[in-house]
């Protein structure tokens, strides 16, 4: 923060100092209602003489990019009225404010024609941020509010102070659901249990400039041990982020957490990837525990790939059971095995062709079936997924073979 | 040369923000230059803006530093820049020095006034103007 200036226009927070030499001389500032360009006309013995003109973000960008001189900005304000203000250097004096029309600005107040601001931009496009600066760090806020605080900063090069609304929404959702999934109580049910939701809900309490910063706070406050019900999940999330810069540590960590949490964390990393952002995160608990982490774009990419890593093995298996369903539109089957396992999956191309020629299955049907079994293992979580394909099927009583094209 | 007494214990005034100034160092720098208006060295022209404007301005650490230049070559650039923004009165240059006991400095290059721009935070009890002893006229001496 460069400072706050008390004027008859209100308490103005300095946004961006354009020229500083012995303090800010030309800067932009705001009172949350309007933005102004402030220009120091003169330093007198007992007063500083300023001009304040209303400006828009676009106009500020033009000044910062050297497209508009300070003189042009003063002579062509967004409104016809400018504010001439004398601010006292002596506390007993009152500030003086006068409104003047842009046509009435004495030329001796004005800078040169070539009063362009240099060096404010390293790129051809200078982005202007409407986001406020973060005023309180996470640790202080956690202590003051008795709530967990989790700050994340998506650092983007392209349009750094704004984010697509869908990506923003997904980021919030994925963080929240990663937290739910990191709570061990959410194990089997499709939806997180009410107790998990109630304990782990986090609210977005503010956005800040960093480049795009989001502050979350636990909905619930701390107990006598200065821990909230969300402290545990947030600590786990912070630890997960912390190890994400190291492949081996991340692999080990992923094996210890719920596969559902890995999936949601993977989704979160994917949103960061899609925002083309690097990531900084800081967690602080009311008990003063804190963790902060920074991940480059490359580290985010790598962590995402690790959460996705799978291995496949393919084998065949013969089973006996009852064929209960064949869906000709979706090319799927369902067999209840005599081994008390259920088998469902897709039809092989041969069986699909056979069916296309007019073969009809009379179900339910006692069958012997040959299946292709593909086992997909998530390397990180060791979770196994089985994918079955029906290759051959024989009706047990009629002894028919389907896969070679013979008729029933 | 004026006599400069060093009577401080290397602390900053109590109203400085915590950790201010950060990333700075104690060094001797000579000569240093400061643009001024008067023909004589006056204390009022050597007051950091954060102190001078304190009745209406709540500044950050940087505003408590005095801006000086470490190179004579940058004086013209700084003068041109000040002239371009309408501040034509600063057409003289005070020449002085910084000692390591006087405070802490940060070499803070500026696109507008030159690469030799220095922020100088003086310790409690130090009067910066007493470190200057010569005045040059822009257009005459420089």
Interface residues (C-beta under 8 A of the other chain):
Chain A: X1 X2 X3 X4 X5 X6 X7 X19 X20 X21 X22 X23 X24 X25 X26 X39 X40 X41 X42 X45 X48 X70 X87 X88 X89 X90 X91 X93 X95 X108 X109 X110 X111 X112 X114 X115 X117 X118 X119
Chain B: X44 X48 X49 X50 X52 X53 X55 X56 X57 X58 X59 X60 X62 X63 X66 X67 X78 X82 X83 X84 X85 X86 X87 X89 X110 X111 X112 X113 X117
